[in-house]
Amino acid sequence: MKTRTQASIAAAVFALALGGCADMSPSEKGTVAGAAVGGLAGSAISGGSAAGTIGGAVVGGVIGHEVGERREGR
């Protein structure tokens, strides 16, 4: 039950955060999306540990930023 509640809260926060992304560049959007996905994946893989979540968010943010820059043609 606790995991389902945490996932629901995370999904709601992610949905609200997307509303603030309207005027962001593709690299900024990629960074935010990558960090969110990486954080969720890191949490799932590490069993919910803070270090796994933070590590996943950092790695996801870096990858998302690079993908966003390629979309911009930099």
C-alpha positions as CSV (number, residue, x, y, z in Angstrom):
1,M,0.0,0.0,0.0
2,K,2.8,2.4,0.8
3,T,4.5,1.9,-2.5
4,R,1.3,2.5,-4.4
5,T,0.7,5.8,-2.5
6,Q,4.3,6.9,-3.2
7,A,3.9,6.1,-6.9
8,S,0.6,8.0,-7.1
9,I,2.2,11.0,-5.4
10,A,5.2,10.9,-7.7
11,A,3.0,10.7,-10.8
12,A,0.9,13.6,-9.6
13,V,4.0,15.7,-9.0
14,F,5.5,14.8,-12.3
15,A,2.3,15.7,-14.1
16,L,2.2,19.1,-12.4
17,A,5.8,19.7,-13.1
18,L,5.2,19.2,-16.8
19,G,3.0,22.2,-16.9
20,G,6.0,24.4,-16.1
21,C,8.0,23.0,-19.0
22,A,6.2,24.9,-21.7
23,D,8.9,27.6,-22.3
24,M,11.9,25.3,-21.8
25,S,14.4,24.4,-24.4
26,P,14.6,20.8,-25.6
27,S,17.8,20.2,-23.6
28,E,16.1,21.5,-20.4
29,K,13.0,19.4,-21.0
30,G,15.2,16.4,-21.6
31,T,17.1,17.0,-18.4
32,V,13.9,17.2,-16.4
33,A,12.3,14.2,-18.0
34,G,15.5,12.1,-17.8
35,A,15.9,13.0,-14.1
36,A,12.3,12.0,-13.3
37,V,12.5,8.7,-15.2
38,G,16.0,8.0,-13.8
39,G,14.8,8.7,-10.3
40,L,11.9,6.3,-10.6
41,A,14.0,3.6,-12.2
42,G,16.7,4.0,-9.5
43,S,14.2,3.8,-6.8
44,A,12.6,0.7,-8.3
45,I,16.0,-1.0,-8.8
46,S,17.4,-0.2,-5.4
47,G,14.2,-1.1,-3.5
48,G,13.4,2.5,-2.6
49,S,16.8,3.6,-1.2
50,A,17.6,7.3,-1.3
51,A,21.0,6.7,-2.8
52,G,19.5,4.7,-5.6
53,T,16.9,7.3,-6.3
54,I,19.3,10.2,-6.3
55,G,21.8,8.2,-8.4
56,G,19.2,7.3,-11.0
57,A,18.0,10.9,-11.2
58,V,21.5,12.2,-11.8
59,V,22.3,9.6,-14.5
60,G,18.9,10.1,-16.1
61,G,19.3,13.9,-16.0
62,V,22.7,13.7,-17.8
63,I,21.3,11.3,-20.4
64,G,18.2,13.4,-20.9
65,H,20.3,16.6,-21.3
66,E,22.4,15.0,-24.0
67,V,19.4,13.7,-25.9
68,G,17.8,17.2,-25.7
69,E,21.0,18.8,-27.0
70,R,21.0,16.4,-30.0
71,R,17.4,17.4,-30.7
72,E,18.5,21.1,-30.8
73,G,21.3,20.2,-33.2
74,R,24.1,21.4,-30.9
